[in-house]
Amino acid sequence: MCYQADAAPPVFTPATHTLAEATALTLTSADGTAFAAFLARPDDPAGPGVLVLPDNKGLSDFYRQTAVRLAEQGFPALAVDYYGRTAGADPQNRAPEFGELPNLLPHLLALTPEGLDADLTAGLDRLRALGAAEVVALGFCFGARQAFRAAAPRFGLAGAVGFYGYPDAINGAPGPTQLAAGLTAPILAFWGGADEHIPPSAVEAFDAALTRADCEHEFMTFPQAPHNYFELAAVQHRDAAEESWIRLLGFLSERTIRRTSGGHP
């Protein structure tokens, strides 16, 4: 479990773009599943599209706000939900108790790699249809695990960014560490050194696996930071969150394609 219902992402830089759109969407996967998404677009995009992958509670206001913050920096952002197959396509209709583990667990256990891949692909297709020449996946916790998986060539990403995504196998299901040999997109990963959920040995094993696979990657670990340190209310970890935000924006800017027509991004 990651962010509470009232959590908000931190903000460290003033908006450089005005919003052209910030709206709820319903997307459809290849298998016909309707699921929720939220799109935020800047008036004049200046970088890659960003597919925002939430924690295991699915699409919440934290991720809608994250999409808006990214769009205000020039990056079109689309946040997606995971539970269209079992909980319907409108997260706003779910009871507040949905995010509590006993209620969430049946929906979480019903997720499959195939369904997740289909939903991620639908989100990527929408961003590309809107004109994003390159797309980066950005995930948190469970979503970071999915972002790392999406560094595989079949997704065609320009990069994958994850905040505290558990990289090892879970109940026998392979994680990003086990899948590292097939990952090719550059990876940026943020870790809390005081994260009780992800031991340093798991981070080290993922680092070693990506190195063996010759997958470009950068890990940033903040020794005193816990899981979910990237949050507005976590004022004691403000420095770690600010450094993460600056590096995230830098990573996205590095993936900007400048088109030959007039040299505009």
C-alpha positions in Angstrom: 0.0 0.0 0.0 1.4 3.4 -0.9 -0.5 6.7 -0.8 -3.6 7.6 1.3 -6.7 9.1 -0.2 -5.7 12.6 0.8 -2.1 12.4 -0.4 -0.8 15.0 -2.9 2.4 15.1 -5.0 5.0 17.7 -4.1 5.6 20.8 -6.2 9.0 22.4 -6.5 9.0 24.3 -9.8 6.6 26.9 -11.1 4.4 25.9 -14.0 6.0 26.7 -17.4 2.9 25.7 -19.5 -0.8 26.3 -19.3 -3.1 23.4 -19.5 -5.0 22.8 -22.7 -7.0 19.9 -21.1 -7.3 18.0 -17.8 -10.1 15.5 -18.0 -11.3 12.0 -17.1 -11.4 9.5 -19.9 -12.6 5.9 -20.5 -10.2 3.8 -22.5 -10.7 0.4 -24.0 -8.2 -2.4 -24.0 -7.6 -4.8 -26.9 -9.8 -7.4 -25.0 -12.7 -5.0 -24.9 -12.3 -3.9 -21.3 -13.3 -0.3 -20.5 -11.1 1.3 -17.8 -10.6 4.7 -16.3 -7.9 7.2 -17.2 -7.1 10.8 -16.6 -5.4 13.0 -19.2 -3.6 16.3 -18.7 -2.2 18.1 -21.7 -0.2 21.3 -21.9 -1.0 23.9 -24.5 2.4 23.5 -26.2 4.0 20.1 -25.4 7.7 20.4 -25.0 8.7 16.8 -24.3 7.6 13.1 -24.3 4.3 11.9 -23.2 4.2 10.3 -19.7 2.1 7.2 -18.9 1.5 7.5 -15.1 1.1 4.1 -13.4 -0.5 4.3 -9.9 0.2 2.2 -6.8 -2.0 -0.9 -6.2 -5.0 1.2 -5.1 -5.4 2.3 -8.7 -6.3 5.7 -10.1 -6.6 8.2 -7.3 -6.4 12.0 -6.9 -2.7 11.7 -6.2 -2.1 10.5 -9.7 -4.5 12.9 -11.3 -2.6 15.7 -9.6 0.7 14.2 -10.7 -0.5 14.2 -14.4 -1.4 17.9 -14.0 2.0 18.7 -12.5 3.7 17.0 -15.4 1.6 18.8 -18.0 2.4 22.1 -16.3 6.0 21.3 -17.1 5.2 20.6 -20.8 4.8 16.8 -20.7 1.4 15.4 -21.7 0.5 12.8 -19.1 -2.1 10.1 -18.9 -2.8 8.2 -15.6 -4.5 4.9 -15.8 -6.5 2.6 -13.5 -6.1 -1.2 -13.3 -9.4 -2.4 -12.2 -11.8 -2.0 -15.1 -12.3 -5.8 -15.3 -13.4 -6.3 -11.7 -14.5 -3.0 -10.3 -15.8 -1.1 -13.3 -14.6 1.8 -15.3 -15.3 4.7 -12.9 -13.1 4.9 -9.7 -15.3 7.7 -8.4 -18.1 5.2 -7.9 -16.1 3.0 -5.6 -16.6 3.0 -1.9 -13.9 4.7 0.2 -13.1 1.3 1.7 -12.1 -0.1 -1.7 -8.4 0.8 -1.0 -8.3 -1.1 2.2 -6.3 -4.3 1.8 -9.1 -6.8 2.6 -11.4 -5.2 0.0 -8.7 -4.5 -2.5 -7.0 -7.9 -2.4 -9.5 -9.9 -4.5 -9.2 -7.2 -7.3 -5.4 -7.2 -7.0 -5.2 -11.0 -7.2 -7.3 -10.9 -10.3 -4.8 -8.8 -12.2 -2.8 -10.7 -14.9 0.3 -9.7 -16.8 -1.8 -10.0 -20.0 -4.5 -7.6 -18.7 -2.0 -5.1 -17.4 -0.1 -5.1 -20.6 -3.3 -4.6 -22.6 -4.3 -1.6 -20.4 -0.8 -0.1 -20.6 -0.8 -0.5 -24.3 -4.1 1.3 -24.6 -2.8 4.2 -22.6 0.4 4.3 -24.7 -1.7 4.3 -27.9 -3.8 7.2 -26.7 -0.7 9.3 -25.9 0.8 8.5 -29.3 -2.5 9.3 -31.0 -2.3 12.7 -29.3 1.0 13.4 -31.0 3.6 12.1 -28.4 6.5 11.0 -30.6 8.1 9.4 -27.5 6.5 8.1 -24.3 8.0 7.4 -20.9 6.3 5.2 -18.2 6.3 6.7 -14.7 5.2 4.4 -11.8 4.9 4.4 -8.1 5.1 1.3 -5.9 3.1 -1.4 -7.7 3.1 1.0 -10.7 6.8 1.3 -10.6 7.1 -2.5 -10.9 4.9 -2.3 -14.0 6.9 0.6 -15.4 10.1 -1.4 -15.1 8.4 -4.3 -16.9 7.3 -2.0 -19.6 11.0 -1.3 -20.4 10.7 -4.3 -22.7 11.0 -3.6 -26.4 7.3 -4.5 -27.2 6.1 -1.3 -25.5 8.5 1.0 -27.5 9.2 3.3 -24.5 11.8 6.0 -24.5 12.4 5.3 -20.8 10.9 4.0 -17.6 10.9 5.7 -14.2 9.9 4.0 -11.0 9.6 5.2 -7.4 10.1 2.4 -4.9 8.9 -0.5 -7.0 9.6 -3.9 -5.6 11.8 -5.5 -8.2 12.1 -9.2 -7.0 9.7 -12.1 -7.6 6.4 -12.2 -5.6 4.8 -15.5 -4.9 6.8 -17.1 -7.7 5.8 -14.4 -10.2 8.9 -13.0 -11.9 9.7 -9.4 -11.1 11.8 -6.8 -13.0 15.0 -8.5 -11.7 14.0 -11.8 -13.2 12.9 -10.0 -16.4 16.0 -7.8 -16.7 17.6 -9.7 -19.6 14.7 -8.6 -21.8 14.6 -4.9 -20.7 16.1 -2.3 -23.1 14.6 1.1 -22.4 16.6 3.4 -20.1 15.5 3.1 -16.5 15.6 5.7 -13.7 14.7 4.3 -10.3 14.2 6.1 -7.0 14.6 4.3 -3.6 14.2 5.1 0.0 17.1 3.8 2.1 14.7 3.5 5.0 12.0 1.7 3.0 10.9 -1.2 5.2 9.3 -2.9 2.2 12.3 -3.1 -0.2 15.6 -4.4 1.3 18.9 -3.0 -0.1 19.7 -6.6 -1.3 16.7 -6.5 -3.6 17.8 -3.1 -5.1 21.4 -4.4 -5.5 20.2 -7.6 -7.2 18.1 -5.5 -9.7 21.0 -3.2 -10.3 23.3 -6.2 -11.0 20.7 -7.8 -13.3 20.3 -4.6 -15.4 24.1 -4.3 -15.6 24.4 -7.8 -16.9 21.7 -7.1 -19.4 23.5 -4.0 -20.6 20.3 -2.0 -19.9 21.1 1.7 -19.3 19.9 2.6 -15.8 20.4 5.1 -13.0 19.5 4.4 -9.3 19.0 7.2 -6.8 18.8 6.1 -3.1 18.0 8.5 -0.3 19.3 7.0 2.9 16.8 8.4 5.4 13.8 8.3 3.1 10.9 5.8 3.6 8.5 4.3 1.2 6.3 7.0 -0.3 8.7 9.8 0.6 7.6 11.7 -2.6 4.6 13.3 -1.1 3.6 16.9 -0.2 3.0 16.1 3.4 6.3 14.4 4.0 8.0 17.7 4.8 10.9 16.0 6.7 11.9 14.4 3.3 11.4 17.5 1.2 15.1 17.5 0.1 14.8 13.9 -1.2 11.5 14.6 -3.0 12.9 17.9 -4.5 16.0 16.2 -5.9 13.8 13.4 -7.3 11.5 15.8 -9.0 14.5 17.7 -10.6 16.0 14.5 -11.8 12.7 13.2 -13.1 12.2 16.3 -15.1 15.8 16.1 -16.4 15.2 12.5 -17.5 12.1 13.5 -19.4 13.8 16.4 -21.0 16.6 14.2 -22.2 14.1 12.2 -24.1 12.6 15.1 -26.0 12.7 14.7 -29.8 13.3 17.9 -31.7 11.6 17.7 -35.0 13.4 18.9 -38.1 10.6 21.3 -39.1 11.7 24.5 -37.5 13.5 22.8 -34.7 10.6 22.9 -32.4 10.1 20.2 -29.8 
